[in-house]
Amino acid sequence: MSNFSIDIEKFYEELSGMGRQLKGIFCLQYPIFCIHSEISDSTPDPLDNLDKVIVDFIKVKPDFNSFQIGSIIGTSKSLIELRIEKLISDDLLTKQGNKHQLTEYGISVFETKTQVRLHKQSYDFFIDGITLKPLPRIFYNYYKSKLISENYSYLYTNKRGETKIARPFAPDIVHTPPEKSLIADQIFAVEREEREAFGIPIGLQGIDEISFTKMSFQVLVSVSKSNKELIKELIDGYAIFSLRDELSYYQTLRENVIFFEQQLNDRIQNIEFNLMVPFQKKDSNEKPYPYLTTNWPEIDRYKDSNNKCYNFSSEDLINFLKADMPFGFGIKEIEAENIINDEDNLMINIRVNHLLKSINRQKLLSDLIRKRDYKIFNNSLERNVFLFFINYSTDDPVVKELIEFIELIKEYQRFPFSRFIESHPKFANNIRRFLLLAGEFDLLEKYDIENHMIDLK
């Protein structure tokens, strides 16, 4: 369902500049209400002046029809009909036969001008599903398309070719039962000069009929580690970054979701990554791999997990790391002694045997050079997982030398290997071995051609 636009690397680098290391990102569906209402609004309408002209004609000749008025003022009959219907629905005009006349309210608006005209119209308010307070204006435009309605569903085809119905609406917090009077009070509690910022008509005078649709909005929870503690905070997966806003990328991700943090803060401080082992199928000898999930379904039972983000058994973690993509990280023959599995730190020590068994040595080595890898779990959002980092290190002298070699050899890709050997003679006897170990088969082919084929030029 999600289509997040977050730049993971940019966010990671900004946090690093702040002395923090990103550990992962959780995903929660926050409860929202769309309130369908009939309102009375004194905000001037651009067509109010046209209505005044129509009323002036009717005052002179009550049986003037739409065609006649439209012909005189040079507009369409259908537009005049629509405006007359609007005047009638707003209790400004009445119709008797083929004649129209002003109501008492219409007289006070158009003639004596003792009352302000109120427009009666349908209007949708978007409010917080927990506090029932109005949401900022951005939820009436950009974020409106990001909301998930309780009525939304779509069809998809699974791996067995079966057509299924998906219903992505699954809020992770229960909606507060909506009370008409409380909702109206919360809306009218917004000061007139602040109404525009919350998508509320400036001239709102009354809220009559109210119905609602339950909705949800996906918010992300990042967990990062500073020197002292873990920091768990909301970020916006749909944020649009612009240099013109003079905000850092981190500030941009935080700007529009701080609104929800007060309602979630106590709970998100105790959220952790967990591993769950599915039941083994009766007709299968294949042992299922653990999948990544969280403790959110039981979050109220956790009271002291603010400095924890991992809760893995050693066996489950090893099986998860061994699992092939997209289920795990594909690190074969990983042993418990090569894993740091703490409550706030997850570090994998990569050795030669891990590279030799890897199905993608280039990627594993590249990740080791970057000291990290991550997986995005777009299909696991219902388990509250969006992104998961693991950190890499090595104490293997061969791997350390290999990293040095790979970082140097990349600079000589356009030159013959002889030039590289002249500059770095200590690698002369290990070039072929290291290229093979690193999975650099294109460079290996180039090296073999230079050393074993005759140059005919």
TORNU-920827 format. One line per 3 residues: number of its first residue (from 1); for each residue z, y, x of C-alpha. Coordinates in steps of 0.2 Angstrom, whole numbers, padded with zeros to 4 digits. Each point is the difference from the previous one (the first is absolute). Layout:
TORNU-920827
NUM = Z Y X | ... $
***
This chain:
TORNU-920827
1 = 0000 0000 0000 | 0004 0012 0014 | -0012 0010 0010 $
4 = 0011 0009 0012 | -0007 0013 0012 | 0014 0000 0013 $
7 = -0006 0001 0018 | 0012 -0013 0008 | -0003 0004 0018 $
10 = 0002 0019 -0003 | 0016 -0003 -0009 | 0006 -0012 0014 $
13 = -0004 0012 0014 | 0008 0015 -0009 | 0016 -0010 -0002 $
16 = -0001 -0005 0018 | 0000 0018 0005 | 0016 0002 -0010 $
19 = 0008 -0014 0009 | -0002 -0013 -0013 | -0009 -0016 -0001 $
22 = -0008 -0006 -0016 | 0006 -0017 -0006 | -0009 -0002 -0016 $
25 = -0004 0007 -0017 | 0006 -0007 -0017 | -0008 0004 -0017 $
28 = 0009 0004 -0017 | -0007 0003 -0017 | 0010 0015 -0006 $
31 = 0002 0002 -0019 | -0009 0015 -0009 | -0002 0005 -0018 $
34 = -0016 0008 -0007 | 0007 0009 -0015 | -0013 0003 -0014 $
37 = 0005 0015 -0011 | -0006 0013 -0012 | 0005 0017 0006 $
40 = 0000 0018 -0005 | -0006 0011 0014 | -0001 0019 0001 $
43 = -0011 0000 0015 | -0015 0010 -0003 | -0016 -0010 -0003 $
46 = -0017 0006 0007 | -0007 -0002 -0018 | 0014 0011 -0008 $
49 = -0012 0015 0000 | -0013 -0010 -0009 | 0013 -0005 -0013 $
52 = 0004 0018 -0003 | -0019 0004 -0003 | -0001 -0014 -0012 $
55 = 0016 0006 -0009 | -0007 0018 -0001 | -0016 -0007 -0009 $
58 = 0011 -0011 -0012 | 0010 0015 -0004 | -0015 0010 -0005 $
61 = -0009 -0014 -0009 | 0011 -0016 -0003 | -0015 -0011 -0005 $
64 = -0009 0003 0017 | -0006 -0017 0006 | -0001 -0006 0018 $
67 = -0019 0002 0001 | 0001 0018 -0006 | 0013 0005 0012 $
70 = -0008 -0009 0015 | -0017 0008 -0004 | 0008 0017 0000 $
73 = 0010 -0002 0017 | -0013 -0010 0008 | 0009 -0017 0002 $
76 = -0002 -0017 -0007 | 0005 -0006 -0017 | 0010 -0015 0007 $
79 = 0011 0011 0011 | 0004 0011 -0015 | 0005 -0015 -0010 $
82 = 0011 -0007 0014 | 0009 0017 0001 | 0003 0001 -0019 $
85 = 0007 -0017 0000 | 0011 0005 0014 | 0006 0015 -0009 $
88 = 0004 -0011 -0015 | 0009 -0013 0010 | 0011 0014 0008 $
91 = 0004 0006 -0018 | -0009 0017 0002 | -0013 -0003 -0013 $
94 = -0001 -0010 -0016 | -0016 -0006 -0009 | -0003 0001 -0019 $
97 = -0017 -0006 -0005 | -0012 0009 0011 | 0012 0014 0004 $
100 = 0012 0003 0014 | 0015 0011 0000 | 0014 0004 0012 $
103 = 0017 -0008 -0003 | 0016 0011 0001 | 0002 -0006 0018 $
106 = -0018 0004 0003 | 0003 0018 -0007 | 0015 0002 0012 $
109 = -0011 -0005 0015 | -0016 0009 -0004 | 0004 0015 -0011 $
112 = 0019 0005 0002 | 0001 -0008 0018 | 0018 -0004 -0003 $
115 = -0001 -0018 0006 | -0009 -0008 0015 | -0013 -0012 -0003 $
118 = 0005 -0018 0004 | -0013 -0013 0004 | 0004 -0018 -0006 $
121 = -0007 -0013 0011 | 0002 -0017 0007 | 0007 0000 0018 $
124 = 0006 -0014 0012 | 0015 0003 0011 | 0004 -0010 0015 $
127 = 0018 -0003 0003 | 0011 -0010 0012 | 0004 -0017 -0008 $
130 = 0018 0001 0006 | 0006 0018 -0002 | -0012 0004 -0013 $
133 = -0004 0017 0009 | -0017 0007 0001 | -0011 -0005 0015 $
136 = -0009 0013 0011 | -0017 0006 -0005 | -0009 -0012 0013 $
139 = 0003 -0014 -0012 | -0011 0008 -0013 | -0015 0000 0011 $
142 = -0001 -0009 0017 | 0014 -0013 -0003 | -0005 -0003 -0018 $
145 = -0013 -0012 0005 | 0012 -0009 0011 | 0012 -0004 -0014 $
148 = 0001 -0018 -0007 | 0001 -0001 -0019 | 0009 -0014 -0009 $
151 = -0016 -0003 -0010 | -0011 -0002 0016 | -0008 -0017 0004 $
154 = -0015 -0006 0009 | -0009 -0017 0002 | -0002 -0009 0017 $
157 = -0006 -0016 0006 | 0012 -0011 0011 | -0004 -0012 0014 $
160 = -0003 -0014 -0012 | -0013 0010 -0010 | 0011 0003 -0015 $
163 = 0000 0017 -0009 | 0017 0007 -0001 | 0008 0016 -0007 $
166 = 0010 0011 0011 | 0013 0012 -0007 | 0006 0010 0015 $
169 = 0013 0010 -0009 | 0016 -0006 0007 | 0013 0014 0003 $
172 = 0014 -0005 0012 | 0013 0011 -0010 | 0003 -0001 -0018 $
175 = -0006 0015 -0010 | 0014 0010 -0008 | -0002 -0001 -0019 $
178 = -0009 0016 -0006 | 0010 0012 -0012 | -0011 0013 -0008 $
181 = 0014 0013 0000 | 0004 -0003 0018 | -0018 0000 0006 $
184 = -0003 0017 -0009 | 0016 0007 0007 | -0005 -0005 0018 $
187 = -0017 0008 -0003 | 0006 0016 -0007 | 0013 0001 0014 $
190 = -0014 0005 0012 | 0000 0019 0002 | -0015 0008 -0007 $
193 = -0006 0006 0017 | 0001 -0017 0007 | -0009 -0009 -0014 $
196 = -0017 0001 0008 | 0007 -0010 0015 | 0005 -0014 -0012 $
199 = -0016 -0001 -0010 | 0009 0008 -0015 | -0010 0013 -0011 $
202 = 0008 0017 0004 | 0000 0005 -0019 | 0008 -0017 -0006 $
205 = 0010 0004 -0015 | 0004 -0017 -0009 | -0003 -0018 0002 $
208 = -0002 -0010 -0016 | -0006 -0018 0000 | 0003 -0010 0015 $
211 = -0006 -0018 0005 | -0001 -0007 0018 | -0008 -0012 0011 $
214 = 0009 -0008 0015 | -0008 0002 0016 | 0004 -0003 0019 $
217 = -0004 0009 0016 | -0001 -0010 0017 | 0011 0009 0013 $
220 = 0002 -0007 0018 | 0016 -0001 0009 | -0002 0001 0019 $
223 = 0014 -0008 0012 | 0000 0007 0018 | 0013 -0001 0014 $
226 = 0007 0014 0010 | 0012 -0002 0015 | 0015 0000 -0012 $
229 = -0005 -0007 -0017 | -0014 -0007 -0012 | -0007 0014 -0011 $
232 = -0007 -0006 -0017 | -0009 0014 -0010 | -0014 0002 -0013 $
235 = -0017 0004 0005 | -0016 0004 -0010 | -0014 -0013 0002 $
238 = -0012 0011 -0009 | 0003 0016 0010 | -0015 0011 0006 $
241 = 0003 0007 0017 | -0008 0018 0004 | 0003 0010 0015 $
244 = -0001 0016 -0011 | 0016 -0005 -0008 | 0009 0003 0016 $
247 = 0010 -0016 -0002 | 0002 -0015 0011 | -0007 -0017 -0006 $
250 = 0018 -0005 -0002 | 0004 0015 -0010 | -0015 -0003 -0011 $
253 = 0005 -0018 -0004 | 0017 0006 -0005 | -0004 0016 -0010 $
256 = -0004 -0007 -0017 | 0012 -0015 -0001 | 0016 0008 0005 $
259 = 0001 0003 -0019 | 0004 -0018 -0002 | 0012 -0003 0014 $
262 = 0016 0005 -0008 | -0002 -0014 -0013 | -0005 -0013 0013 $
265 = 0010 0005 0016 | 0015 -0011 -0002 | -0010 -0016 -0004 $
268 = -0014 0002 0013 | 0013 0002 0014 | 0004 -0019 -0003 $
271 = -0018 -0006 -0001 | -0005 -0014 0012 | -0014 -0011 0005 $
274 = 0002 -0019 -0005 | -0010 -0016 0002 | -0002 -0011 -0014 $
277 = -0006 -0018 0001 | -0010 -0006 -0015 | 0003 -0017 -0007 $
280 = -0011 -0014 0007 | -0013 -0007 -0011 | 0004 -0019 -0005 $
283 = -0018 -0005 0004 | -0001 0009 0017 | 0007 -0005 0017 $
286 = -0003 0017 0006 | 0016 0010 0003 | -0002 0017 -0008 $
289 = 0003 0016 0011 | 0013 0013 -0004 | -0006 0016 -0008 $
292 = 0007 0017 0002 | 0010 0008 -0013 | 0015 0011 -0003 $
295 = 0018 0000 -0007 | -0005 0013 -0013 | 0002 -0012 -0015 $
298 = 0019 -0002 0005 | 0002 0018 0008 | 0016 0004 -0010 $
301 = 0009 -0014 0009 | -0004 0007 0017 | 0013 0014 0005 $
304 = 0000 0001 0019 | -0018 -0003 0005 | -0004 0018 0005 $
307 = -0002 -0005 0018 | -0009 -0016 -0004 | -0019 -0003 -0003 $
310 = -0003 -0018 0005 | 0009 -0015 -0008 | -0009 -0015 0007 $
313 = 0005 -0017 0006 | -0007 -0006 0017 | -0009 -0014 -0008 $
316 = -0008 0010 -0014 | -0005 0014 0012 | -0008 -0012 0012 $
319 = -0011 -0008 -0013 | -0005 0017 -0007 | -0006 0006 0017 $
322 = -0009 -0017 0003 | -0009 0002 -0017 | -0019 0004 0001 $
325 = -0006 0016 -0007 | 0001 0007 -0013 | 0017 -0009 -0003 $
328 = 0008 0003 0017 | -0004 0006 0018 | -0008 -0016 0007 $
331 = 0011 -0001 0015 | 0000 -0018 0005 | 0014 -0010 0009 $
334 = 0012 0014 -0002 | 0018 -0005 0005 | 0017 0007 -0006 $
337 = 0004 0006 0018 | -0015 0011 0000 | 0005 0010 -0016 $
340 = 0013 0013 -0002 | 0005 -0001 -0018 | 0013 0013 -0003 $
343 = 0004 0009 -0016 | -0008 0016 0006 | -0012 -0007 0013 $
346 = -0014 -0013 0001 | -0008 -0003 0017 | -0012 -0013 0005 $
349 = -0001 -0005 0019 | -0018 -0005 0003 | -0003 -0013 0014 $
352 = -0016 -0008 0007 | 0001 -0015 -0012 | 0000 0011 -0015 $
355 = -0016 0008 0006 | -0008 -0017 0004 | 0003 -0006 -0018 $
358 = -0005 0016 -0008 | -0016 0000 -0011 | -0002 0018 0005 $
361 = 0005 0003 0017 | -0007 0018 0001 | 0009 0006 -0015 $
364 = 0017 -0008 0006 | -0002 0008 0017 | -0005 0017 -0008 $
367 = 0015 -0001 -0011 | 0011 -0004 0015 | -0007 0015 0010 $
370 = 0004 0011 -0016 | 0017 -0010 -0001 | -0002 -0002 -0018 $
373 = -0010 -0008 -0015 | 0001 0002 -0018 | -0006 -0008 -0016 $
376 = -0004 0009 -0017 | 0005 -0010 -0015 | -0011 0007 -0014 $
379 = 0002 -0016 -0010 | 0019 -0001 0002 | 0005 0017 -0008 $
382 = 0008 -0009 -0014 | 0012 -0007 0013 | 0003 0018 0006 $
385 = -0008 -0002 0017 | -0014 0011 0006 | 0000 0000 0019 $
388 = 0009 -0010 0013 | 0001 0004 0018 | 0005 -0012 0015 $
391 = 0002 0006 0018 | -0006 -0009 0015 | 0006 -0001 0018 $
394 = -0002 -0012 0014 | 0010 -0006 0015 | -0014 -0011 0006 $
397 = -0006 0006 0017 | -0017 -0008 -0003 | -0002 0010 -0016 $
400 = 0007 0016 0008 | -0014 -0002 0013 | -0013 -0004 -0013 $
403 = 0004 0016 -0010 | -0001 0010 0016 | -0017 -0008 0004 $
406 = -0007 0003 -0018 | 0005 0018 0000 | -0009 0003 0016 $
409 = -0016 -0011 -0003 | -0004 0010 -0016 | -0003 0015 0011 $
412 = -0014 -0010 0010 | -0009 -0007 -0015 | -0016 0010 0005 $
415 = 0001 -0005 0018 | -0002 -0016 0010 | 0015 -0010 0003 $
418 = -0002 0002 0019 | 0005 0018 -0002 | 0015 -0005 -0010 $
421 = 0005 -0012 0014 | -0002 0013 0014 | 0012 0011 -0010 $
424 = 0012 -0014 -0005 | -0001 -0014 0013 | 0016 -0009 -0006 $
427 = -0009 -0006 -0016 | -0015 -0007 0010 | 0005 -0018 -0002 $
430 = 0006 0001 -0018 | -0014 0009 -0009 | -0007 -0015 -0008 $
433 = 0017 -0007 -0005 | 0006 0016 -0007 | -0016 0004 -0010 $
436 = 0001 -0018 -0008 | 0019 0002 -0004 | -0003 0017 -0008 $
439 = -0015 -0006 -0011 | -0012 0013 0008 | -0015 -0012 -0001 $
442 = -0013 0014 0001 | 0007 0006 0017 | 0002 -0018 0005 $
445 = -0018 -0003 -0003 | -0004 0016 0010 | 0010 -0006 0014 $
448 = -0008 -0017 0001 | -0017 0008 0000 | 0004 0011 0014 $
451 = 0007 -0014 0010 | -0011 -0015 -0004 | -0017 0007 -0004 $
454 = -0013 0007 0011 | -0005 0018 -0002 | -0019 0001 -0001 $
457 = -0002 0018 0000 $
***
